[in-house]
């Protein structure tokens, strides 16, 4: 491995992770957030009589929610297996 630069080490010589980006906080970059957005779009579209748009939006919300559930389950299983329980 290549030696670490001074920017990657803190005062005690321990490797540091990069700082968290504020852009992620402002954008709401997670699957459940966008699933809720698609759900709201579907409800508004259905209320206004746009059935095709509502159907497409609800399909997108369902897909994003299922992907989020899969990621959560895989993450939980990986954490349990890592601990050796």
SULDAPE-V281348 format. One record per helix or strand of 2 or more residues. SS is the DSSP state (~ for helix, > for strand). FROM is the first residue (numbers start at 1). LEN is the number of residues. If there is no record, write none. Layout:
BEGIN
ss/from/len
SS/FROM/LEN
SS/FROM/LEN
END
This chain:
BEGIN
ss/from/len
~/6/3
~/22/6
~/31/17
~/51/33
END
